[in-house]
Amino acid sequence: MIQTIAWVVSLFFMLVVTAVFGIVALKSTKKSDYTPIKKKWYKARTFYGAALIVLLLAVSIYTLRDLPYNQPVYSADEEPVVVDVEALQFGWEISQTEFKVGEPIEFHVTSQDVNHGFGIYDEDMNILTQTQAMPEYTNEVYITFDEPGTYEILCMEYCGLAHHLMTAELTVTE
């Protein structure tokens, strides 16, 4: 059904485009003064260009108003568990790997050597959060685990020959 609708709509628009090109081709043999047409379309182009810029600015402002996305996920009266994470070829040094469900956690992620990607995945390998681990810089990642289980940390940026070995586990209990 959907394929038929898509086919009919595509065919319709192809016919419209063909008709427009045909009309333009037929009228192109007519000689006429080009100056009034040029003035008219310069005005139209200016109007549509300005309208497009205003529309794109409005959409950009609307969609970017919630930045930064990586805000703490806990209230001001709660103290998070601060976990220091240091990446190095080809492993992770993590100050704490066991947590409780509902406990707010703040990961401070950095690197000793090269850039690494710090990604936390659930048991179904769905990514929950991620950031970059960079030398001489600390990124913060906030998360509160909703379910108990074993979560895996993977390096998300190729960092060398043993990149595939760069994993760690987090355990979340009730």
C-alpha positions, 0 to 999 in steps of 0.5 A, spaced: 500 500 500 505 505 502 509 503 496 503 504 491 502 511 494 509 513 494 510 510 486 503 514 484 506 521 488 513 520 485 510 519 478 505 525 479 511 530 481 515 527 475 510 529 470 509 536 474 517 537 473 516 534 466 510 539 464 514 545 467 520 544 463 516 543 457 512 550 458 519 553 459 522 550 453 516 552 449 516 559 451 524 560 450 523 561 443 519 567 444 523 574 444 522 578 449 525 584 454 528 581 459 529 587 464 522 587 467 523 579 468 530 580 472 527 586 476 521 582 478 525 575 480 531 579 484 525 582 488 522 575 489 529 572 490 531 577 496 524 576 499 525 568 499 532 568 501 530 573 507 524 569 509 529 562 508 534 565 513 529 568 518 525 561 518 532 557 519 534 562 525 528 560 528 528 553 527 535 553 530 534 557 536 528 553 537 532 546 537 538 549 540 535 552 546 536 546 551 543 545 550 547 543 553 544 536 554 549 534 558 546 537 565 546 533 572 540 528 572 540 529 580 537 535 584 541 540 588 540 537 594 543 530 592 550 529 592 552 524 586 557 519 587 563 522 583 567 517 579 574 518 576 575 515 569 582 515 566 583 512 559 589 509 557 591 504 551 588 499 552 584 500 558 580 504 563 582 506 570 575 507 574 575 509 581 569 505 583 565 500 578 559 498 583 553 502 584 546 502 586 539 503 582 537 510 583 544 513 585 546 519 581 553 518 578 558 523 575 563 521 571 570 525 570 573 522 564 580 524 562 585 520 558 593 519 559 595 518 552 590 519 546 583 521 545 578 515 547 571 515 546 567 513 553 561 509 552 556 506 557 552 500 554 546 496 557 546 489 557 542 489 550 548 494 547 544 500 547 548 506 548 546 510 554 551 515 554 558 517 551 563 523 551 570 523 549 576 522 554 582 527 552 589 528 554 589 534 559 582 535 559 576 532 563 569 531 561 563 530 565 558 525 564 552 524 569 547 518 569 542 515 574 541 507 572 534 505 573 535 498 573 540 493 576 545 489 571 551 489 568 553 495 564 559 495 559 564 501 558 567 501 551 572 505 547 568 509 541 574 512 538 579 507 534 585 508 539 590 503 536 591 496 535 588 493 541 582 498 541 577 492 541 580 490 548 578 496 551 572 494 555 570 495 562 564 493 566 559 497 571 555 493 576 548 496 578 545 493 584 538 494 587 
